[in-house]
């Protein structure tokens, strides 16, 4: 199942990205760590104001940083292709479930 492999790769990358972006202390991504590592994420062309807006948009609990859940939600919102892949995984899982019940 190719979709399952992609899902596992994405889920496995999240802790690595948080650590790379300075989350070793609190397990979060701060504005400072995001600015420092913008090129790592392909965000080097964004202005500081755009990065601040991105963190504010994703910071659901308003603590000034992105935890893993907030980061995931933000990435899905900013990356439509991730949403398309997740639909594929859902359809694939439903299809497998229905097959197991003889449908």
Biopython code that builds the backbone (N, CA, C, O; Angstrom):
import numpy as np
from Bio.PDB.StructureBuilder import StructureBuilder

atoms = [
    (1, "UNK", "N", (0.833, -1.192, 0.000)),
    (1, "UNK", "CA", (0.000, 0.000, 0.000)),
    (1, "UNK", "C", (0.877, 1.254, 0.000)),
    (1, "UNK", "O", (1.471, 1.599, 1.022)),
    (2, "UNK", "N", (0.956, 1.922, -1.127)),
    (2, "UNK", "CA", (1.794, 3.111, -1.254)),
    (2, "UNK", "C", (1.301, 4.238, -0.367)),
    (2, "UNK", "O", (2.114, 4.958, 0.213)),
    (3, "UNK", "N", (-0.003, 4.411, -0.243)),
    (3, "UNK", "CA", (-0.559, 5.475, 0.586)),
    (3, "UNK", "C", (-0.167, 5.324, 2.041)),
    (3, "UNK", "O", (0.144, 6.309, 2.710)),
    (4, "UNK", "N", (-0.179, 4.107, 2.531)),
    (4, "UNK", "CA", (0.196, 3.864, 3.921)),
    (4, "UNK", "C", (1.662, 4.195, 4.148)),
    (4, "UNK", "O", (2.026, 4.728, 5.196)),
    (5, "UNK", "N", (2.514, 3.878, 3.157)),
    (5, "UNK", "CA", (3.936, 4.200, 3.282)),
    (5, "UNK", "C", (4.150, 5.702, 3.357)),
    (5, "UNK", "O", (4.952, 6.169, 4.166)),
    (6, "UNK", "N", (3.443, 6.473, 2.522)),
    (6, "UNK", "CA", (3.568, 7.925, 2.551)),
    (6, "UNK", "C", (3.094, 8.482, 3.881)),
    (6, "UNK", "O", (3.712, 9.395, 4.427)),
    (7, "UNK", "N", (1.999, 7.938, 4.409)),
    (7, "UNK", "CA", (1.477, 8.412, 5.687)),
    (7, "UNK", "C", (2.496, 8.180, 6.788)),
    (7, "UNK", "O", (2.728, 9.060, 7.617)),
    (8, "UNK", "N", (3.098, 7.019, 6.802)),
    (8, "UNK", "CA", (4.094, 6.703, 7.825)),
    (8, "UNK", "C", (5.288, 7.650, 7.699)),
    (8, "UNK", "O", (5.817, 8.121, 8.706)),
    (9, "UNK", "N", (5.707, 7.926, 6.475)),
    (9, "UNK", "CA", (6.830, 8.843, 6.273)),
    (9, "UNK", "C", (6.504, 10.220, 6.822)),
    (9, "UNK", "O", (7.337, 10.825, 7.496)),
    (10, "UNK", "N", (5.308, 10.729, 6.548)),
    (10, "UNK", "CA", (4.910, 12.053, 7.017)),
    (10, "UNK", "C", (4.857, 12.088, 8.538)),
    (10, "UNK", "O", (5.382, 13.012, 9.158)),
    (11, "UNK", "N", (4.224, 11.083, 9.142)),
    (11, "UNK", "CA", (4.115, 11.051, 10.598)),
    (11, "UNK", "C", (5.487, 10.933, 11.248)),
    (11, "UNK", "O", (5.724, 11.540, 12.292)),
    (12, "UNK", "N", (6.381, 10.173, 10.661)),
    (12, "UNK", "CA", (7.714, 10.004, 11.219)),
    (12, "UNK", "C", (8.536, 11.286, 11.136)),
    (12, "UNK", "O", (9.423, 11.506, 11.962)),
    (13, "UNK", "N", (8.255, 12.127, 10.159)),
    (13, "UNK", "CA", (9.011, 13.350, 9.964)),
    (13, "UNK", "C", (8.661, 14.441, 10.967)),
    (13, "UNK", "O", (9.497, 15.302, 11.239)),
    (14, "UNK", "N", (7.477, 14.434, 11.513)),
    (14, "UNK", "CA", (7.034, 15.521, 12.385)),
    (14, "UNK", "C", (7.947, 15.748, 13.584)),
    (14, "UNK", "O", (8.356, 16.887, 13.806)),
    (15, "UNK", "N", (8.288, 14.736, 14.365)),
    (15, "UNK", "CA", (9.189, 14.982, 15.506)),
    (15, "UNK", "C", (10.563, 15.463, 15.057)),
    (15, "UNK", "O", (11.175, 16.298, 15.723)),
    (16, "UNK", "N", (11.048, 14.949, 13.944)),
    (16, "UNK", "CA", (12.349, 15.360, 13.424)),
    (16, "UNK", "C", (12.317, 16.846, 13.077)),
    (16, "UNK", "O", (13.249, 17.584, 13.397)),
    (17, "UNK", "N", (11.232, 17.284, 12.416)),
    (17, "UNK", "CA", (11.118, 18.689, 12.033)),
    (17, "UNK", "C", (11.029, 19.579, 13.266)),
    (17, "UNK", "O", (11.660, 20.635, 13.309)),
    (18, "UNK", "N", (10.264, 19.174, 14.256)),
    (18, "UNK", "CA", (10.147, 19.974, 15.477)),
    (18, "UNK", "C", (11.509, 20.098, 16.159)),
    (18, "UNK", "O", (11.873, 21.175, 16.630)),
    (19, "UNK", "N", (12.248, 19.012, 16.210)),
    (19, "UNK", "CA", (13.585, 19.065, 16.812)),
    (19, "UNK", "C", (14.518, 19.953, 15.997)),
    (19, "UNK", "O", (15.276, 20.744, 16.557)),
    (20, "UNK", "N", (14.462, 19.821, 14.686)),
    (20, "UNK", "CA", (15.315, 20.626, 13.815)),
    (20, "UNK", "C", (14.996, 22.110, 13.977)),
    (20, "UNK", "O", (15.886, 22.952, 13.856)),
    (21, "UNK", "N", (13.736, 22.434, 14.250)),
    (21, "UNK", "CA", (13.316, 23.828, 14.358)),
    (21, "UNK", "C", (13.402, 24.358, 15.778)),
    (21, "UNK", "O", (12.794, 25.381, 16.092)),
    (22, "UNK", "N", (14.136, 23.690, 16.628)),
    (22, "UNK", "CA", (14.387, 24.237, 17.958)),
    (22, "UNK", "C", (13.407, 23.769, 19.009)),
    (22, "UNK", "O", (13.282, 24.405, 20.055)),
    (23, "UNK", "N", (12.718, 22.688, 18.764)),
    (23, "UNK", "CA", (11.723, 22.221, 19.708)),
    (23, "UNK", "C", (12.256, 21.296, 20.772)),
    (23, "UNK", "O", (11.487, 20.675, 21.506)),
    (24, "UNK", "N", (13.585, 21.199, 20.861)),
    (24, "UNK", "CA", (14.100, 20.240, 21.835)),
    (24, "UNK", "C", (13.740, 20.610, 23.266)),
    (24, "UNK", "O", (13.571, 19.724, 24.104)),
    (25, "UNK", "N", (13.616, 21.919, 23.568)),
    (25, "UNK", "CA", (13.318, 22.302, 24.952)),
    (25, "UNK", "C", (11.865, 22.021, 25.319)),
    (25, "UNK", "O", (11.582, 21.368, 26.323)),
    (26, "UNK", "N", (10.961, 22.515, 24.503)),
    (26, "UNK", "CA", (9.540, 22.416, 24.847)),
    (26, "UNK", "C", (8.754, 21.542, 23.882)),
    (26, "UNK", "O", (7.556, 21.342, 24.079)),
    (27, "UNK", "N", (9.393, 21.021, 22.850)),
    (27, "UNK", "CA", (8.687, 20.215, 21.861)),
    (27, "UNK", "C", (7.791, 21.050, 20.973)),
    (27, "UNK", "O", (6.764, 20.565, 20.499)),
    (28, "UNK", "N", (8.169, 22.314, 20.737)),
    (28, "UNK", "CA", (7.363, 23.219, 19.928)),
    (28, "UNK", "C", (8.244, 23.948, 18.917)),
    (28, "UNK", "O", (9.472, 23.914, 19.005)),
    (29, "UNK", "N", (7.603, 24.602, 17.966)),
    (29, "UNK", "CA", (8.280, 25.441, 16.991)),
    (29, "UNK", "C", (7.969, 26.888, 17.341)),
    (29, "UNK", "O", (6.808, 27.295, 17.350)),
    (30, "UNK", "N", (8.994, 27.652, 17.626)),
    (30, "UNK", "CA", (8.822, 29.061, 17.980)),
    (30, "UNK", "C", (9.063, 29.932, 16.744)),
    (30, "UNK", "O", (9.576, 29.462, 15.729)),
    (31, "UNK", "N", (8.688, 31.192, 16.847)),
    (31, "UNK", "CA", (8.929, 32.129, 15.760)),
    (31, "UNK", "C", (10.423, 32.244, 15.479)),
    (31, "UNK", "O", (10.843, 32.279, 14.322)),
    (32, "UNK", "N", (11.216, 32.301, 16.532)),
    (32, "UNK", "CA", (12.666, 32.422, 16.374)),
    (32, "UNK", "C", (13.245, 31.212, 15.648)),
    (32, "UNK", "O", (14.066, 31.357, 14.743)),
    (33, "UNK", "N", (12.814, 30.025, 16.048)),
    (33, "UNK", "CA", (13.343, 28.826, 15.399)),
    (33, "UNK", "C", (12.861, 28.724, 13.950)),
    (33, "UNK", "O", (13.584, 28.225, 13.088)),
    (34, "UNK", "N", (11.661, 29.188, 13.690)),
    (34, "UNK", "CA", (11.152, 29.171, 12.324)),
    (34, "UNK", "C", (11.950, 30.127, 11.436)),
    (34, "UNK", "O", (12.309, 29.780, 10.311)),
    (35, "UNK", "N", (12.228, 31.337, 11.945)),
    (35, "UNK", "CA", (13.030, 32.302, 11.183)),
    (35, "UNK", "C", (14.421, 31.742, 10.888)),
    (35, "UNK", "O", (14.930, 31.850, 9.773)),
    (36, "UNK", "N", (15.020, 31.141, 11.915)),
    (36, "UNK", "CA", (16.381, 30.622, 11.793)),
    (36, "UNK", "C", (16.463, 29.481, 10.777)),
    (36, "UNK", "O", (17.493, 29.303, 10.128)),
    (37, "UNK", "N", (15.391, 28.715, 10.639)),
    (37, "UNK", "CA", (15.415, 27.517, 9.792)),
    (37, "UNK", "C", (14.464, 27.603, 8.603)),
    (37, "UNK", "O", (14.051, 26.575, 8.065)),
    (38, "UNK", "N", (14.114, 28.818, 8.190)),
    (38, "UNK", "CA", (13.154, 28.998, 7.097)),
    (38, "UNK", "C", (13.606, 28.280, 5.823)),
    (38, "UNK", "O", (12.781, 27.693, 5.123)),
    (39, "UNK", "N", (14.883, 28.317, 5.520)),
    (39, "UNK", "CA", (15.384, 27.679, 4.299)),
    (39, "UNK", "C", (15.190, 26.167, 4.348)),
    (39, "UNK", "O", (14.911, 25.547, 3.321)),
    (40, "UNK", "N", (15.334, 25.566, 5.527)),
    (40, "UNK", "CA", (15.137, 24.123, 5.696)),
    (40, "UNK", "C", (13.736, 23.707, 5.243)),
    (40, "UNK", "O", (13.547, 22.616, 4.704)),
    (41, "UNK", "N", (12.748, 24.594, 5.469)),
    (41, "UNK", "CA", (11.357, 24.303, 5.092)),
    (41, "UNK", "C", (10.982, 24.874, 3.732)),
    (41, "UNK", "O", (9.837, 24.744, 3.300)),
    (42, "UNK", "N", (11.931, 25.500, 3.057)),
    (42, "UNK", "CA", (11.625, 26.105, 1.767)),
    (42, "UNK", "C", (10.890, 27.428, 1.893)),
    (42, "UNK", "O", (10.210, 27.852, 0.959)),
    (43, "UNK", "N", (11.021, 28.085, 3.046)),
    (43, "UNK", "CA", (10.309, 29.334, 3.317)),
    (43, "UNK", "C", (11.220, 30.556, 3.261)),
    (43, "UNK", "O", (10.845, 31.631, 3.730)),
    (44, "UNK", "N", (12.408, 30.399, 2.693)),
    (44, "UNK", "CA", (13.389, 31.472, 2.704)),
    (44, "UNK", "C", (12.917, 32.735, 1.993)),
    (44, "UNK", "O", (13.439, 33.817, 2.265)),
    (45, "UNK", "N", (11.952, 32.630, 1.097)),
    (45, "UNK", "CA", (11.461, 33.802, 0.363)),
    (45, "UNK", "C", (10.363, 34.561, 1.108)),
    (45, "UNK", "O", (9.928, 35.619, 0.653)),
    (46, "UNK", "N", (9.913, 34.031, 2.245)),
    (46, "UNK", "CA", (8.875, 34.712, 3.020)),
    (46, "UNK", "C", (9.494, 35.803, 3.887)),
    (46, "UNK", "O", (10.591, 35.644, 4.422)),
    (47, "UNK", "N", (8.777, 36.904, 4.014)),
    (47, "UNK", "CA", (9.237, 37.985, 4.887)),
    (47, "UNK", "C", (8.998, 37.600, 6.344)),
    (47, "UNK", "O", (8.288, 36.639, 6.642)),
    (48, "UNK", "N", (9.605, 38.368, 7.238)),
    (48, "UNK", "CA", (9.393, 38.108, 8.659)),
    (48, "UNK", "C", (7.911, 38.263, 9.015)),
    (48, "UNK", "O", (7.374, 37.479, 9.798)),
    (49, "UNK", "N", (7.251, 39.277, 8.438)),
    (49, "UNK", "CA", (5.818, 39.472, 8.694)),
    (49, "UNK", "C", (4.993, 38.269, 8.253)),
    (49, "UNK", "O", (4.030, 37.889, 8.920)),
    (50, "UNK", "N", (5.375, 37.673, 7.124)),
    (50, "UNK", "CA", (4.651, 36.491, 6.638)),
    (50, "UNK", "C", (4.863, 35.300, 7.565)),
    (50, "UNK", "O", (3.936, 34.528, 7.813)),
    (51, "UNK", "N", (6.079, 35.151, 8.074)),
    (51, "UNK", "CA", (6.350, 34.059, 9.023)),
    (51, "UNK", "C", (5.583, 34.271, 10.327)),
    (51, "UNK", "O", (5.040, 33.323, 10.895)),
    (52, "UNK", "N", (5.541, 35.530, 10.804)),
    (52, "UNK", "CA", (4.784, 35.843, 12.018)),
    (52, "UNK", "C", (3.313, 35.503, 11.804)),
    (52, "UNK", "O", (2.682, 34.900, 12.673)),
    (53, "UNK", "N", (2.766, 35.884, 10.659)),
    (53, "UNK", "CA", (1.365, 35.585, 10.350)),
    (53, "UNK", "C", (1.111, 34.088, 10.315)),
    (53, "UNK", "O", (0.069, 33.613, 10.767)),
    (54, "UNK", "N", (2.071, 33.352, 9.776)),
    (54, "UNK", "CA", (1.946, 31.893, 9.684)),
    (54, "UNK", "C", (1.872, 31.276, 11.082)),
    (54, "UNK", "O", (1.026, 30.422, 11.347)),
    (55, "UNK", "N", (2.767, 31.715, 11.975)),
    (55, "UNK", "CA", (2.757, 31.184, 13.345)),
    (55, "UNK", "C", (1.456, 31.591, 14.045)),
    (55, "UNK", "O", (0.839, 30.768, 14.722)),
    (56, "UNK", "N", (1.042, 32.830, 13.891)),
    (56, "UNK", "CA", (-0.206, 33.279, 14.527)),
    (56, "UNK", "C", (-1.404, 32.484, 14.032)),
    (56, "UNK", "O", (-2.285, 32.122, 14.811)),
    (57, "UNK", "N", (-1.430, 32.214, 12.730)),
    (57, "UNK", "CA", (-2.533, 31.453, 12.160)),
    (57, "UNK", "C", (-2.591, 30.031, 12.725)),
    (57, "UNK", "O", (-3.672, 29.498, 12.974)),
    (58, "UNK", "N", (-1.425, 29.429, 12.924)),
    (58, "UNK", "CA", (-1.386, 28.059, 13.408)),
    (58, "UNK", "C", (-1.455, 27.907, 14.914)),
    (58, "UNK", "O", (-1.735, 26.815, 15.410)),
    (59, "UNK", "N", (-1.203, 28.980, 15.654)),
    (59, "UNK", "CA", (-1.109, 28.924, 17.114)),
    (59, "UNK", "C", (-2.505, 28.938, 17.743)),
    (59, "UNK", "O", (-2.981, 29.982, 18.191)),
    (60, "UNK", "N", (-3.143, 27.796, 17.771)),
    (60, "UNK", "CA", (-4.530, 27.699, 18.235)),
    (60, "UNK", "C", (-4.689, 27.975, 19.725)),
    (60, "UNK", "O", (-5.713, 28.518, 20.142)),
    (61, "UNK", "N", (-3.699, 27.615, 20.535)),
    (61, "UNK", "CA", (-3.820, 27.842, 21.974)),
    (61, "UNK", "C", (-3.195, 29.164, 22.419)),
    (61, "UNK", "O", (-3.168, 29.469, 23.612)),
    (62, "UNK", "N", (-2.700, 29.937, 21.473)),
    (62, "UNK", "CA", (-2.162, 31.288, 21.708)),
    (62, "UNK", "C", (-1.027, 31.334, 22.728)),
    (62, "UNK", "O", (-0.936, 32.263, 23.530)),
    (63, "UNK", "N", (-0.155, 30.308, 22.686)),
    (63, "UNK", "CA", (0.996, 30.325, 23.588)),
    (63, "UNK", "C", (2.256, 30.853, 22.906)),
    (63, "UNK", "O", (3.327, 30.865, 23.512)),
    (64, "UNK", "N", (2.138, 31.291, 21.649)),
    (64, "UNK", "CA", (3.259, 31.867, 20.937)),
    (64, "UNK", "C", (4.138, 30.869, 20.215)),
    (64, "UNK", "O", (5.171, 31.247, 19.662)),
    (65, "UNK", "N", (3.750, 29.596, 20.206)),
    (65, "UNK", "CA", (4.530, 28.551, 19.549)),
    (65, "UNK", "C", (3.579, 27.523, 18.956)),
    (65, "UNK", "O", (2.401, 27.468, 19.310)),
    (66, "UNK", "N", (4.109, 26.710, 18.050)),
    (66, "UNK", "CA", (3.312, 25.656, 17.432)),
    (66, "UNK", "C", (3.694, 24.310, 18.034)),
    (66, "UNK", "O", (4.850, 23.894, 17.954)),
    (67, "UNK", "N", (2.718, 23.629, 18.640)),
    (67, "UNK", "CA", (2.975, 22.262, 19.086)),
    (67, "UNK", "C", (2.747, 21.329, 17.896)),
    (67, "UNK", "O", (2.424, 21.792, 16.802)),
    (68, "UNK", "N", (2.908, 20.047, 18.097)),
    (68, "UNK", "CA", (2.823, 19.098, 16.990)),
    (68, "UNK", "C", (1.454, 19.131, 16.321)),
    (68, "UNK", "O", (1.374, 19.122, 15.092)),
    (69, "UNK", "N", (0.384, 19.168, 17.097)),
    (69, "UNK", "CA", (-0.954, 19.185, 16.525)),
    (69, "UNK", "C", (-1.183, 20.458, 15.725)),
    (69, "UNK", "O", (-1.719, 20.407, 14.619)),
    (70, "UNK", "N", (-0.782, 21.600, 16.272)),
    (70, "UNK", "CA", (-0.960, 22.870, 15.577)),
    (70, "UNK", "C", (-0.156, 22.898, 14.279)),
    (70, "UNK", "O", (-0.628, 23.401, 13.260)),
    (71, "UNK", "N", (1.061, 22.354, 14.324)),
    (71, "UNK", "CA", (1.895, 22.297, 13.131)),
    (71, "UNK", "C", (1.245, 21.433, 12.054)),
    (71, "UNK", "O", (1.231, 21.805, 10.881)),
    (72, "UNK", "N", (0.709, 20.284, 12.452)),
    (72, "UNK", "CA", (0.045, 19.391, 11.488)),
    (72, "UNK", "C", (-1.150, 20.079, 10.845)),
    (72, "UNK", "O", (-1.312, 20.036, 9.626)),
    (73, "UNK", "N", (-1.982, 20.711, 11.656)),
    (73, "UNK", "CA", (-3.162, 21.403, 11.137)),
    (73, "UNK", "C", (-2.739, 22.495, 10.162)),
    (73, "UNK", "O", (-3.323, 22.626, 9.086)),
    (74, "UNK", "N", (-1.735, 23.272, 10.530)),
    (74, "UNK", "CA", (-1.265, 24.350, 9.670)),
    (74, "UNK", "C", (-0.722, 23.803, 8.354)),
    (74, "UNK", "O", (-1.022, 24.351, 7.293)),
    (75, "UNK", "N", (0.064, 22.741, 8.402)),
    (75, "UNK", "CA", (0.623, 22.172, 7.179)),
    (75, "UNK", "C", (-0.469, 21.652, 6.252)),
    (75, "UNK", "O", (-0.373, 21.806, 5.034)),
    (76, "UNK", "N", (-1.505, 21.038, 6.817)),
    (76, "UNK", "CA", (-2.612, 20.565, 5.982)),
    (76, "UNK", "C", (-3.357, 21.737, 5.355)),
    (76, "UNK", "O", (-3.777, 21.666, 4.200)),
    (77, "UNK", "N", (-3.518, 22.815, 6.120)),
    (77, "UNK", "CA", (-4.213, 23.990, 5.591)),
    (77, "UNK", "C", (-3.403, 24.675, 4.515)),
    (77, "UNK", "O", (-3.970, 25.165, 3.538)),
    (78, "UNK", "N", (-2.084, 24.722, 4.669)),
    (78, "UNK", "CA", (-1.232, 25.419, 3.714)),
    (78, "UNK", "C", (-0.787, 24.546, 2.543)),
    (78, "UNK", "O", (-0.245, 25.051, 1.560)),
    (79, "UNK", "N", (-1.013, 23.246, 2.647)),
    (79, "UNK", "CA", (-0.548, 22.313, 1.611)),
    (79, "UNK", "C", (-1.703, 21.458, 1.120)),
    (79, "UNK", "O", (-1.925, 20.364, 1.640)),
    (80, "UNK", "N", (-2.447, 21.941, 0.124)),
    (80, "UNK", "CA", (-3.605, 21.179, -0.372)),
    (80, "UNK", "C", (-3.256, 19.767, -0.826)),
    (80, "UNK", "O", (-4.094, 18.869, -0.752)),
    (81, "UNK", "N", (-2.017, 19.562, -1.300)),
    (81, "UNK", "CA", (-1.652, 18.217, -1.747)),
    (81, "UNK", "C", (-1.641, 17.223, -0.591)),
    (81, "UNK", "O", (-1.903, 16.038, -0.799)),
    (82, "UNK", "N", (-1.341, 17.687, 0.633)),
    (82, "UNK", "CA", (-1.421, 16.795, 1.792)),
    (82, "UNK", "C", (-2.859, 16.365, 2.038)),
    (82, "UNK", "O", (-3.119, 15.215, 2.391)),
    (83, "UNK", "N", (-3.793, 17.294, 1.849)),
    (83, "UNK", "CA", (-5.207, 16.966, 2.034)),
    (83, "UNK", "C", (-5.651, 15.949, 0.987)),
    (83, "UNK", "O", (-6.411, 15.032, 1.298)),
    (84, "UNK", "N", (-5.180, 16.102, -0.256)),
    (84, "UNK", "CA", (-5.526, 15.146, -1.299)),
    (84, "UNK", "C", (-4.986, 13.767, -0.957)),
    (84, "UNK", "O", (-5.674, 12.763, -1.142)),
    (85, "UNK", "N", (-3.747, 13.717, -0.453)),
    (85, "UNK", "CA", (-3.171, 12.430, -0.068)),
    (85, "UNK", "C", (-3.946, 11.814, 1.087)),
    (85, "UNK", "O", (-4.153, 10.601, 1.112)),
    (86, "UNK", "N", (-4.379, 12.632, 2.046)),
    (86, "UNK", "CA", (-5.125, 12.074, 3.174)),
    (86, "UNK", "C", (-6.474, 11.531, 2.710)),
    (86, "UNK", "O", (-6.954, 10.532, 3.245)),
    (87, "UNK", "N", (-7.082, 12.170, 1.731)),
    (87, "UNK", "CA", (-8.333, 11.632, 1.163)),
    (87, "UNK", "C", (-8.068, 10.277, 0.525)),
    (87, "UNK", "O", (-8.863, 9.348, 0.666)),
    (88, "UNK", "N", (-6.948, 10.172, -0.176)),
    (88, "UNK", "CA", (-6.572, 8.904, -0.790)),
    (88, "UNK", "C", (-6.427, 7.821, 0.282)),
    (88, "UNK", "O", (-6.940, 6.712, 0.126)),
    (89, "UNK", "N", (-5.717, 8.155, 1.381)),
    (89, "UNK", "CA", (-5.526, 7.176, 2.464)),
    (89, "UNK", "C", (-6.863, 6.763, 3.069)),
    (89, "UNK", "O", (-7.083, 5.587, 3.359)),
    (90, "UNK", "N", (-7.753, 7.734, 3.257)),
    (90, "UNK", "CA", (-9.067, 7.428, 3.832)),
    (90, "UNK", "C", (-9.855, 6.514, 2.900)),
    (90, "UNK", "O", (-10.427, 5.518, 3.342)),
    (91, "UNK", "N", (-9.887, 6.852, 1.613)),
    (91, "UNK", "CA", (-10.603, 6.014, 0.651)),
    (91, "UNK", "C", (-10.013, 4.616, 0.600)),
    (91, "UNK", "O", (-10.745, 3.628, 0.529)),
    (92, "UNK", "N", (-8.691, 4.535, 0.636)),
    (92, "UNK", "CA", (-8.028, 3.235, 0.607)),
    (92, "UNK", "C", (-8.383, 2.417, 1.858)),
    (92, "UNK", "O", (-8.663, 1.222, 1.761)),
    (93, "UNK", "N", (-8.371, 3.050, 3.007)),
    (93, "UNK", "CA", (-8.706, 2.360, 4.255)),
    (93, "UNK", "C", (-10.161, 1.898, 4.251)),
    (93, "UNK", "O", (-10.464, 0.779, 4.665)),
    (94, "UNK", "N", (-11.052, 2.759, 3.785)),
    (94, "UNK", "CA", (-12.472, 2.377, 3.712)),
    (94, "UNK", "C", (-12.689, 1.215, 2.751)),
    (94, "UNK", "O", (-13.462, 0.300, 3.033)),
    (95, "UNK", "N", (-12.006, 1.259, 1.622)),
    (95, "UNK", "CA", (-12.113, 0.189, 0.646)),
    (95, "UNK", "C", (-11.657, -1.139, 1.253)),
    (95, "UNK", "O", (-12.318, -2.164, 1.088)),
    (96, "UNK", "N", (-10.521, -1.114, 1.957)),
    (96, "UNK", "CA", (-10.003, -2.322, 2.609)),
    (96, "UNK", "C", (-10.977, -2.832, 3.672)),
    (96, "UNK", "O", (-11.206, -4.035, 3.794)),
    (97, "UNK", "N", (-11.547, -1.896, 4.440)),
    (97, "UNK", "CA", (-12.510, -2.280, 5.470)),
    (97, "UNK", "C", (-13.750, -2.945, 4.855)),
    (97, "UNK", "O", (-14.231, -3.966, 5.347)),
    (98, "UNK", "N", (-14.245, -2.353, 3.789)),
    (98, "UNK", "CA", (-15.421, -2.934, 3.120)),
    (98, "UNK", "C", (-15.103, -4.306, 2.535)),
    (98, "UNK", "O", (-15.934, -5.212, 2.595)),
    (99, "UNK", "N", (-13.911, -4.464, 1.972)),
    (99, "UNK", "CA", (-13.499, -5.766, 1.433)),
    (99, "UNK", "C", (-13.472, -6.822, 2.534)),
    (99, "UNK", "O", (-13.847, -7.974, 2.315)),
    (100, "UNK", "N", (-13.022, -6.410, 3.726)),
    (100, "UNK", "CA", (-12.946, -7.368, 4.833)),
    (100, "UNK", "C", (-14.334, -7.842, 5.269)),
    (100, "UNK", "O", (-14.467, -8.908, 5.871)),
    (101, "UNK", "N", (-15.368, -7.048, 4.963)),
    (101, "UNK", "CA", (-16.745, -7.432, 5.291)),
    (101, "UNK", "C", (-17.457, -8.038, 4.086)),
    (101, "UNK", "O", (-18.659, -8.297, 4.137)),
    (102, "UNK", "N", (-16.713, -8.265, 2.999)),
    (102, "UNK", "CA", (-17.274, -8.949, 1.836)),
    (102, "UNK", "C", (-18.011, -8.030, 0.866)),
    (102, "UNK", "O", (-18.777, -8.513, 0.031)),
    (103, "UNK", "N", (-17.804, -6.759, 0.955)),
    (103, "UNK", "CA", (-18.467, -5.836, 0.017)),
    (103, "UNK", "C", (-17.599, -5.554, -1.174)),
    (103, "UNK", "O", (-17.996, -4.800, -2.062)),
]
sb = StructureBuilder()
sb.init_structure("model")
sb.init_model(0)
sb.init_chain("A")
sb.init_seg("    ")
for serial, (resi, resn, name, xyz) in enumerate(atoms, 1):
    if name == "N":
        sb.init_residue(resn, " ", resi, " ")
    sb.init_atom(name, np.array(xyz, "f"), 0.0, 1.0, " ", f" {name:<3s}", serial, name[0])
structure = sb.get_structure()
